[in-house]
Amino acid sequence: MPLTEISSGGPPKDGIPSIDEPRFESVAKARGWLTGPAPVIALSVNDEARAYPLAILIWHEIVNDTVGNLPVVVTFCPLCNSALVYERTLDNVVSDFGTTGNLRNSDLVMYDRQTESWWQQASGEAIVGQYAGRFLRQVPAQIVSLADFQADYPGGRVLSRDTGLDRSYGTNPYLGYDRADNPPFLFDGEIDGRLPPKERVVTVQIGDDAVAFPYSELARTGVAQEVVGGRTVVVLWAPGTASPLDLRDAIGRDVGAAGAFDPSVEGRTLTFERRGGPDAVIMDRETGSSWSITGVATGGPLAGTRLIPVAHANPFWFAWAAFVPATRIWAADP
């Protein structure tokens, strides 16, 4: 990788400090400062569920945590709107991650404190140092509203503002950044014109096959079912989640939320569709069960069943296309 692709993002190394000793609180307590539409990174590992508000992550970008006995690094790059979680055990050593202060294609470049290797947040690949060429293992997670997290993970915990650091949690330092007419910050690459640069997309990559599902298309149907890398994947979309990069208070307009899942339940592949008018719900055709945005059956014969999540990302299109230019773009039927 040419080092000329890396540029300074402004702050120095660790100038945007990671959260290394995260504290958590109940959803009820978090609702004291966050409204229902507030976007969070929802993560569930071994029946332990945690939510990481983007109102906090926007100031720190990295949380080193252990969930369900699995050491993970929870990351968010505001410039690319990419929220990704990775395992942080490398060669039987638990690594801790921080921010280098550098960017590549506008995306966060992290480093591990054990070897000082540099890692690309968007791909989980080490691009400089001892681990160059190695990849972190991605852990499925998704951006949803706090209300959706509360509904589907009633015992879940929420990252607390008690971080030991003084930041204006709940405010957005990137005011209006996700406007379609606002160009990407510190991006020198070519813009893939197949979609608007800041179109939100769900991206799924399996092997050499990658597909982007634009939010604008998903909003029309609520559901996309596609074969990616030989594997059937269903992507669900629903309104009700706010943008963290719009208004000053970090809870902006409704941009919706999405998640990717394996549609197989008990050995059969379900077919999903959105039914109804203003209060439309996602249902499967085979049993008539209703499903939430986090892949939980909320009613019908399969009530309580959880779909197996598929690792995916929810970035702006320009950032994903810069790293995976051969991506196919899904479109709803006319």
C-alpha positions as CSV (number, residue, x, y, z in Angstrom):
1,M,0.0,0.0,0.0
2,P,1.5,3.4,-1.0
3,L,2.0,5.5,2.1
4,T,0.9,8.5,0.0
5,E,-2.6,7.2,0.4
6,I,-2.4,8.1,4.1
7,S,-3.0,11.7,5.3
8,S,-3.4,13.5,8.6
9,G,-6.9,13.9,9.9
10,G,-5.9,16.8,12.1
11,P,-5.7,15.5,15.7
12,P,-2.4,13.8,16.7
13,K,-2.1,10.2,17.7
14,D,-4.7,9.5,20.5
15,G,-5.9,13.1,20.1
16,I,-9.3,11.4,19.7
17,P,-9.0,9.2,22.8
18,S,-10.3,5.6,22.9
19,I,-12.5,4.4,25.7
20,D,-10.5,1.7,27.5
21,E,-12.5,1.2,30.6
22,P,-16.1,1.5,29.5
23,R,-18.9,1.7,32.0
24,F,-22.5,0.8,31.3
25,E,-26.0,1.7,32.6
26,S,-29.5,0.5,32.1
27,V,-31.5,1.6,29.1
28,A,-33.9,3.4,31.5
29,K,-31.1,5.5,32.8
30,A,-29.7,6.2,29.3
31,R,-33.2,7.4,28.3
32,G,-32.6,10.2,30.8
33,W,-30.4,11.9,28.1
34,L,-31.1,10.0,24.9
35,T,-34.4,9.8,23.1
36,G,-35.8,6.7,21.5
37,P,-34.5,7.5,17.9
38,A,-30.9,8.0,19.1
39,P,-28.6,5.8,17.0
40,V,-26.6,3.2,18.8
41,I,-24.3,0.3,17.8
42,A,-26.1,-2.8,18.9
43,L,-23.9,-5.8,19.8
44,S,-24.9,-9.1,21.2
45,V,-22.4,-11.8,22.0
46,N,-23.1,-15.0,23.9
47,D,-26.5,-13.6,25.2
48,E,-24.9,-10.4,26.5
49,A,-26.2,-7.3,24.7
50,R,-24.7,-3.8,24.7
51,A,-25.5,-0.5,23.0
52,Y,-22.9,2.1,22.2
53,P,-24.5,5.5,21.5
54,L,-23.1,7.3,18.5
55,A,-23.5,10.4,20.6
56,I,-20.5,9.1,22.6
57,L,-18.6,7.3,19.8
58,I,-18.6,10.4,17.7
59,W,-16.1,11.8,20.2
60,H,-14.0,8.7,20.8
61,E,-14.3,6.5,17.7
62,I,-13.0,3.4,19.5
63,V,-14.1,1.4,22.6
64,N,-12.0,-1.5,23.8
65,D,-14.4,-3.8,25.5
66,T,-15.2,-7.5,26.4
67,V,-18.7,-8.7,25.7
68,G,-19.9,-12.2,26.4
69,N,-16.3,-13.1,27.3
70,L,-15.1,-12.0,23.9
71,P,-12.6,-9.1,23.7
72,V,-13.8,-6.7,21.0
73,V,-13.0,-3.3,19.6
74,V,-16.1,-1.2,18.8
75,T,-15.4,1.4,16.2
76,F,-17.1,4.3,14.5
77,C,-15.7,6.6,11.8
78,P,-17.9,9.7,11.6
79,L,-16.4,10.8,8.2
80,C,-17.5,7.5,6.6
81,N,-20.5,6.8,8.9
82,S,-19.0,3.3,9.3
83,A,-19.7,1.4,12.5
84,L,-17.7,-1.9,12.8
85,V,-16.9,-4.3,15.5
86,Y,-13.9,-6.7,15.5
87,E,-12.4,-9.3,17.7
88,R,-9.2,-7.9,19.2
89,T,-7.3,-11.1,20.0
90,L,-4.2,-11.5,17.8
91,D,-2.0,-14.6,18.1
92,N,-3.5,-15.4,21.5
93,V,-2.7,-11.8,22.7
94,V,-5.6,-9.4,23.5
95,S,-4.7,-6.1,21.8
96,D,-5.8,-2.6,22.7
97,F,-6.6,-0.1,19.9
98,G,-6.2,3.6,19.6
99,T,-6.5,6.3,16.9
100,T,-3.4,7.1,14.8
101,G,-4.7,10.6,13.9
102,N,-4.4,9.5,10.2
103,L,-7.0,8.8,7.5
104,R,-7.1,6.8,4.3
105,N,-9.9,7.5,1.9
106,S,-11.4,9.6,4.8
107,D,-11.5,6.4,6.9
108,L,-10.1,6.0,10.4
109,V,-6.7,4.4,10.6
110,M,-6.3,2.6,14.0
111,Y,-3.2,1.2,15.7
112,D,-2.8,-1.6,18.2
113,R,-0.7,-0.7,21.3
114,Q,1.0,-4.0,21.5
115,T,2.9,-3.8,18.1
116,E,2.1,-0.3,16.8
117,S,0.7,-1.8,13.6
118,W,-1.8,0.4,11.7
119,W,-5.2,-1.0,10.9
120,Q,-7.9,0.2,8.4
121,Q,-11.2,0.6,10.2
122,A,-13.3,0.0,7.1
123,S,-11.7,-3.4,6.3
124,G,-10.1,-4.6,9.5
125,E,-6.8,-5.0,7.6
126,A,-3.4,-4.2,9.0
127,I,-1.8,-1.8,6.4
128,V,1.5,-0.9,8.2
129,G,3.7,-2.8,10.7
130,Q,4.2,-6.3,12.0
131,Y,0.7,-7.4,11.2
132,A,0.5,-5.9,7.7
133,G,-1.7,-8.0,5.5
134,R,-3.5,-9.6,8.4
135,F,-7.3,-9.1,9.0
136,L,-9.2,-8.7,12.2
137,R,-12.3,-11.0,12.5
138,Q,-15.5,-9.0,12.1
139,V,-18.2,-9.4,14.7
140,P,-21.8,-8.8,13.4
141,A,-23.3,-5.6,14.8
142,Q,-25.7,-2.9,13.5
143,I,-26.8,0.7,13.9
144,V,-30.3,0.8,15.3
145,S,-32.3,3.2,17.5
146,L,-32.1,3.0,21.2
147,A,-35.9,2.2,21.2
148,D,-35.3,-0.8,18.9
149,F,-32.4,-2.0,21.1
150,Q,-34.6,-1.7,24.2
151,A,-37.5,-3.6,22.6
152,D,-35.4,-6.5,21.5
153,Y,-32.7,-6.6,24.2
154,P,-34.7,-5.7,27.4
155,G,-31.8,-6.7,29.6
156,G,-29.2,-4.9,27.5
157,R,-26.8,-2.3,28.9
158,V,-25.8,1.1,27.4
159,L,-22.4,2.7,27.3
160,S,-22.3,5.5,29.9
161,R,-21.2,9.0,29.5
162,D,-19.0,8.4,32.6
163,T,-15.9,7.9,30.6
164,G,-13.4,9.8,32.7
165,L,-13.1,12.3,29.8
166,D,-14.7,15.7,29.4
167,R,-16.6,15.8,26.1
168,S,-19.8,17.4,25.0
169,Y,-21.7,14.1,24.7
170,G,-25.0,14.6,22.9
171,T,-23.7,17.3,20.6
172,N,-22.5,16.8,17.0
173,P,-19.2,18.4,16.0
174,Y,-19.9,17.4,12.3
175,L,-23.0,19.6,11.8
176,G,-24.7,18.9,8.5
177,Y,-21.9,16.6,7.4
178,D,-24.2,13.9,6.0
179,R,-26.0,16.3,3.6
180,A,-25.9,14.9,0.1
181,D,-24.4,18.2,-1.2
182,N,-21.7,18.3,1.4
183,P,-18.5,16.7,0.0
184,P,-16.5,14.1,1.9
185,F,-13.9,15.6,4.2
186,L,-10.2,14.9,3.3
187,F,-11.1,12.5,0.5
188,D,-8.7,12.6,-2.5
189,G,-9.9,9.5,-4.3
190,E,-12.3,9.2,-7.2
191,I,-16.0,9.3,-6.4
192,D,-17.9,6.3,-7.8
193,G,-20.8,8.0,-9.5
194,R,-23.2,5.1,-9.5
195,L,-24.7,6.4,-6.2
196,P,-24.5,9.8,-4.5
197,P,-21.3,10.0,-2.4
198,K,-23.1,10.1,1.0
199,E,-25.8,7.6,0.2
200,R,-26.1,5.3,3.2
201,V,-25.6,1.7,2.1
202,V,-25.7,-1.8,3.7
203,T,-22.6,-3.6,2.5
204,V,-22.2,-7.4,2.6
205,Q,-19.0,-9.0,1.3
206,I,-18.6,-12.8,1.2
207,G,-15.4,-14.0,-0.4
208,D,-14.8,-11.9,-3.6
209,D,-18.4,-10.9,-4.0
210,A,-19.7,-7.7,-2.5
211,V,-23.1,-6.1,-2.7
212,A,-24.3,-2.6,-1.6
213,F,-27.9,-2.1,-0.7
214,P,-28.8,1.6,-0.8
215,Y,-31.0,2.9,2.0
216,S,-33.0,4.8,-0.6
217,E,-33.9,1.5,-2.3
218,L,-34.5,-0.4,0.9
219,A,-36.9,2.3,2.1
220,R,-39.1,1.5,-0.9
221,T,-39.4,-2.2,0.0
222,G,-38.2,-2.7,3.5
223,V,-36.6,-6.0,2.5
224,A,-33.9,-7.2,0.1
225,Q,-33.1,-10.8,-0.5
226,E,-29.9,-11.5,-2.5
227,V,-27.3,-14.2,-3.0
228,V,-23.9,-12.9,-2.0
229,G,-20.9,-15.2,-2.5
230,G,-23.2,-18.2,-2.9
231,R,-25.0,-17.5,0.3
232,T,-28.6,-16.1,0.6
233,V,-28.8,-13.0,2.7
234,V,-31.8,-10.9,3.7
235,V,-31.4,-7.2,4.5
236,L,-34.2,-5.6,6.6
237,W,-34.8,-1.8,6.8
238,A,-37.2,0.2,9.0
239,P,-37.6,3.9,9.8
240,G,-37.2,5.3,13.3
241,T,-33.4,5.8,13.7
242,A,-31.9,9.3,13.6
243,S,-28.8,10.5,11.9
244,P,-25.9,11.4,14.3
245,L,-24.3,13.7,11.7
246,D,-27.1,16.1,10.9
247,L,-28.2,18.5,13.6
248,R,-26.2,20.1,16.4
249,D,-27.7,17.8,19.1
250,A,-26.5,14.5,17.4
251,I,-30.1,13.3,16.9
252,G,-31.1,14.5,13.5
253,R,-33.5,13.5,10.8
254,D,-34.9,10.0,10.5
255,V,-32.6,8.0,8.2
256,G,-33.8,4.5,9.2
257,A,-31.8,1.5,10.2
258,A,-30.9,-1.8,8.5
259,G,-29.4,-5.2,9.3
260,A,-28.3,-8.3,7.4
261,F,-29.2,-11.8,8.3
262,D,-29.3,-15.5,7.3
263,P,-32.9,-16.1,6.3
264,S,-32.8,-19.8,7.3
265,V,-34.8,-21.0,10.3
266,E,-34.9,-24.6,11.3
267,G,-33.5,-25.8,8.0
268,R,-35.8,-23.8,5.7
269,T,-35.1,-20.5,3.9
270,L,-37.8,-17.9,4.7
271,T,-38.9,-15.3,2.2
272,F,-39.5,-11.8,3.7
273,E,-41.7,-8.9,2.6
274,R,-43.1,-5.7,4.0
275,R,-46.9,-5.6,4.5
276,G,-49.3,-2.8,5.4
277,G,-49.5,0.9,5.0
278,P,-48.1,3.6,7.4
279,D,-47.6,1.0,10.1
280,A,-46.1,-1.6,7.8
281,V,-44.4,-4.6,9.3
282,I,-41.9,-7.1,7.9
283,M,-43.3,-10.6,7.7
284,D,-42.2,-13.9,6.3
285,R,-44.5,-15.6,3.7
286,E,-44.0,-19.1,5.0
287,T,-45.4,-18.6,8.5
288,G,-46.8,-15.1,8.6
289,S,-44.5,-14.2,11.6
290,S,-43.6,-10.6,12.0
291,W,-39.9,-9.5,12.4
292,S,-38.1,-6.6,13.9
293,I,-35.1,-4.7,12.5
294,T,-32.8,-6.7,14.7
295,G,-34.0,-10.0,13.2
296,V,-36.3,-11.1,16.1
297,A,-39.7,-12.6,15.4
298,T,-42.1,-10.4,17.4
299,G,-45.3,-12.3,16.6
300,G,-46.7,-15.4,14.9
301,P,-45.6,-19.0,15.0
302,L,-41.9,-18.1,15.2
303,A,-42.2,-15.5,17.9
304,G,-39.0,-15.2,19.9
305,T,-36.9,-16.7,17.2
306,R,-33.7,-14.8,16.2
307,L,-32.2,-14.8,12.8
308,I,-28.5,-15.3,12.6
309,P,-26.8,-12.0,11.8
310,V,-24.5,-11.6,8.9
311,A,-21.4,-9.4,9.2
312,H,-22.1,-6.2,7.3
313,A,-21.4,-2.4,7.4
314,N,-23.5,0.7,7.0
315,P,-21.1,3.3,5.5
316,F,-21.5,6.2,3.1
317,W,-21.2,4.9,-0.4
318,F,-18.1,6.9,-1.4
319,A,-16.0,5.3,1.4
320,W,-17.0,1.7,0.7
321,A,-16.6,2.1,-3.1
322,A,-13.0,3.4,-2.5
323,F,-12.0,0.2,-0.8
324,V,-14.2,-2.3,-2.8
325,P,-14.7,-0.8,-6.3
326,A,-16.1,-4.0,-7.8
327,T,-19.1,-3.9,-5.5
328,R,-22.5,-4.7,-7.1
329,I,-25.4,-2.4,-6.3
330,W,-28.8,-3.9,-5.5
331,A,-31.9,-2.2,-6.7
332,A,-35.6,-2.9,-5.9
333,D,-37.8,-4.1,-8.7
334,P,-39.5,-1.2,-10.6
